[in-house]
């Protein structure tokens, strides 16, 4: 093989690597952008799970002290925490059912937040309601990002 052919082949190989690297960089940017949505949602769900667990304990203490009106919020916080736990896990691993759990989690957070907001003078419950609102918002943003539509299979 003469020098000109070797040079031409070398340039072709360099061009191929440059093209592959550029394509990989574009894919990585899209992947990083996509990953950020999942990570933000997983974090919001984990934060809400923790706050709901703390609030559930608070409500249990209130019920034990005779404040039976906190039975509803105790149940709402426990259930919401379970939804948030599942949503945090599934979105953290970018699971194929992220849309389903985010839809359910947002609804659970709406209910729990509304229940806790009925006690605006209680700082723990106000904090739980705030985290529920943040989580519901993050889940709905996630649904928009992945293009999930409620009740796809009817």
N, C-alpha and C positions, 0 to 999 in steps of 0.2 A: 504494500500500500504506500502510495507516495505521500509526501508531506501535505499537499493540498487536500487530499482525501481525509487524512487523519485530522487535519485542522477543521474541516467541514463536519466530520463526525463528532469531534470534541464540542464544537459550537452547538450542534444539535442536542447533545446530551446536556450541556449547560442550560440551553433554552428549555428543555423538558423539565429539568429540576426547578428552574425558576418559575415556570408555569404551575407546576405541582405545588410548590411552596406558596405561591400567591393564592391558589385555590384553597389550600389548607388553611391559610390565614383568614380568608373570608368565611369559611365554614366555622372556624374557631370563634370568630367575632359573633356570628349568628348563634352558635352554641352557647357562648358566654352570656349573650343577651337573653336567650331562652332560659338558661340556667338561673339567671338572676331572678326571674319571675317565680320560679319554683322555690328558690332559697328564701325569698322574701315572704312568700306565703307560708312556708314551713316554719319560719321564725315567728311569724304572727300567731300561728296556730299553737306553737309550743308555749309562747308567752301567755296566751289565753288559757291554755290547759293548766298552767301553773297557777294563774290567778283564780280560775274556777275551783281548783282543788283547795286553795287557801280560803276562798269564800265558803266553800262547802263545810269546811271545818268550823268556820266562824258561825255559819247557820246552825250547825249541829250543836254548838255550845249555846246558842240562843234558844234553840228548841229545848235543850236540857234545862235551861233556866226558866222554862215555862212559856216562852214566846212561840206558841204553836203556829203563828202566821208565817214563820220561816220554814215550815215543812216544804212548801211549794218551791221556794228558792233553793233549799237544800237539794231537792230532787233535780231541779233545773241545772244547778251547778255541776252536780255529779254526771248527769247525762251529757251536758255540754262539754265537760272535760273529756269524756270518752270520745265524742266526735272529734274534738280538737286533737287528741292523741293520734287517732287514726289518720286524720288529715295531715298532721305534721309528718308522720312516718311515710305516707304514700307520696306526698309532694316532695319530700326530701330525696326520695329515690327516683323521682320523676316517673311514677307508676302510671300504667295505662288507664287506671280508673281514677286518676286525680280529679277529673271533672265531676264524677259522681260524688266523691267524698267532699269536694269543695262546695258543691251545691247543698249537700246535706248539712255540712258544717256551718255554712252561712245562715241557714234557717235555724239551726240549733242556737247559734250565737244571737240571732234576733230574739228568740224566745227567752233565753237566759238573760240577755241584756235588759229586755223589757221587764222581766220579773224583778231583777235587782234594782232597776230604776224606781221601783215603787217605794224604795226606802232611801230617799235622797240625803237624809241626815246621817246615814251610816257610811263612814269613809271606806270601809272594806267593800261594801256592796257597790258603792259608786265607782271604785277602782275596777271591780269585776265588770260592771256594765260598760265602762270605757274600753277595757280590753276586748270584750265581746264585740263592740262596735268596730274596733280596729281589725279584729280577725274577720268579721263578716265582710268588711270592705276589701281586705286582702284576698279573701276567697273569691269574691265577685270579680276583682281585677284579674285573678288567675283564670277564671272562667272566660273572661273576654279574651285574654291572651291565647288560650288554647282553642278558642272558638267553640266551646261547649254550649250546647243549647239544651235547655231543660226539656225533658220528655222527648228525647230523640226517637225513641222506639214507641210508637203508639199504634 
